[in-house]
Amino acid sequence: MLLDIWNSWLAAGKKTKDATPLVDPDDVVVTTQAWISGTRVLGYYGPVALNGFIVYRRGTLVLSRGMDECHRRMQRKAASLGANAILGFELHFDPFATRLKREGLGWKAVGTAARVEGMG
């Protein structure tokens, strides 16, 4: 009950600087699957999405760091909603993206934040 009240409050946009997430972002599981075997979904908190752009330089190192940051930011977003999982995670790339007259790699990440019982 308290979790539902907290999440409704967060969803209403009444976040404050001192609002701490109910879930540690490092504990949020990210999967491309629509479910996790042996678990039960207690609630869905809607989609979480990010867009990004990486300027081409130093090859795969920049891409790797960019994807790591994407993963961490998605986990933080889901945790702030009270979710402990992101289901159906998808990552889409645009290798011909241009931002401010600079060429690079555009990307979009999306998944569904959910509270899953029976993990860990």
C-alpha positions as CSV (number, residue, x, y, z in Angstrom):
1,M,0.0,0.0,0.0
2,L,2.8,2.4,1.0
3,L,4.6,1.6,-2.3
4,D,1.5,2.4,-4.3
5,I,1.1,5.8,-2.6
6,W,4.8,6.6,-3.0
7,N,4.7,5.7,-6.7
8,S,1.5,7.7,-7.3
9,W,3.1,10.7,-5.7
10,L,6.2,10.4,-7.8
11,A,4.1,9.9,-11.0
12,A,2.2,13.0,-10.2
13,G,5.4,15.0,-10.7
14,K,5.8,16.0,-7.0
15,K,9.4,15.0,-6.8
16,T,11.6,16.8,-4.4
17,K,15.4,17.0,-4.1
18,D,15.3,14.9,-1.0
19,A,13.1,12.1,-2.4
20,T,15.2,9.0,-2.4
21,P,14.4,6.0,-4.6
22,L,12.9,2.9,-2.9
23,V,15.2,0.7,-4.9
24,D,19.0,1.0,-5.3
25,P,19.6,1.8,-9.0
26,D,22.4,-0.8,-9.1
27,D,19.8,-3.5,-8.1
28,V,17.5,-2.8,-11.1
29,V,17.7,-5.7,-13.5
30,V,17.6,-4.8,-17.3
31,T,16.4,-7.5,-19.7
32,T,15.3,-7.7,-23.3
33,Q,12.6,-10.3,-22.3
34,A,9.0,-9.4,-21.5
35,W,9.2,-11.4,-18.3
36,I,11.7,-13.0,-16.0
37,S,11.2,-16.8,-15.5
38,G,10.3,-17.9,-12.0
39,T,9.1,-14.4,-11.0
40,R,5.8,-12.5,-10.7
41,V,5.2,-8.9,-11.8
42,L,3.6,-6.9,-9.0
43,G,3.1,-3.8,-11.1
44,Y,4.1,-1.9,-14.2
45,Y,5.2,1.7,-13.9
46,G,5.1,2.6,-17.6
47,P,7.8,3.1,-20.2
48,V,11.2,4.6,-19.4
49,A,13.1,6.0,-22.4
50,L,16.3,7.9,-23.2
51,N,17.7,9.5,-26.3
52,G,21.4,10.2,-26.8
53,F,24.0,11.2,-29.3
54,I,27.7,10.3,-29.4
55,V,30.2,12.2,-31.6
56,Y,32.4,9.9,-33.6
57,R,35.9,9.8,-32.1
58,R,38.2,7.1,-30.6
59,G,36.0,4.3,-32.0
60,T,34.5,1.7,-29.7
61,L,35.7,3.2,-26.4
62,V,33.3,6.2,-26.8
63,L,30.5,3.9,-27.8
64,S,31.1,1.6,-24.9
65,R,31.1,4.4,-22.4
66,G,28.0,5.9,-23.9
67,M,26.1,2.6,-23.7
68,D,27.3,2.1,-20.0
69,E,25.9,5.6,-19.2
70,C,22.6,4.8,-21.0
71,H,22.3,1.6,-18.9
72,R,23.0,3.5,-15.6
73,R,20.6,6.3,-16.5
74,M,17.8,3.8,-17.3
75,Q,18.4,2.1,-14.0
76,R,18.1,5.4,-12.1
77,K,14.9,6.3,-13.9
78,A,13.3,3.0,-13.1
79,A,14.5,3.0,-9.5
80,S,13.0,6.5,-9.0
81,L,9.6,5.0,-9.9
82,G,10.0,2.2,-7.4
83,A,10.7,-0.5,-10.1
84,N,13.3,-3.1,-9.6
85,A,13.4,-4.3,-13.3
86,I,13.2,-2.9,-16.8
87,L,11.5,-5.4,-19.1
88,G,11.5,-5.5,-22.9
89,F,14.6,-3.3,-23.1
90,E,15.3,-2.1,-26.7
91,L,18.2,-0.1,-28.1
92,H,17.9,1.6,-31.5
93,F,20.8,3.2,-33.4
94,D,20.9,5.9,-36.1
95,P,24.5,5.8,-37.5
96,F,23.8,8.9,-39.7
97,A,22.6,11.3,-37.0
98,T,23.6,14.9,-37.1
99,R,23.4,17.3,-34.1
100,L,24.6,20.9,-34.3
101,K,26.3,20.2,-37.6
102,R,28.3,17.3,-36.1
103,E,28.0,13.7,-37.3
104,G,27.7,10.9,-34.9
105,L,25.7,8.0,-33.6
106,G,22.2,8.7,-32.3
107,W,20.5,6.2,-30.1
108,K,17.2,5.6,-28.4
109,A,16.6,3.2,-25.5
110,V,13.2,2.2,-24.2
111,G,11.8,-0.4,-21.8
112,T,9.0,-1.0,-19.3
113,A,9.7,-0.3,-15.6
114,A,8.2,-3.0,-13.4
115,R,8.2,-4.2,-9.8
116,V,9.1,-8.0,-9.9
117,E,8.7,-10.4,-7.0
118,G,11.0,-13.3,-6.6
119,M,14.3,-12.0,-7.8
120,G,17.5,-12.5,-5.9
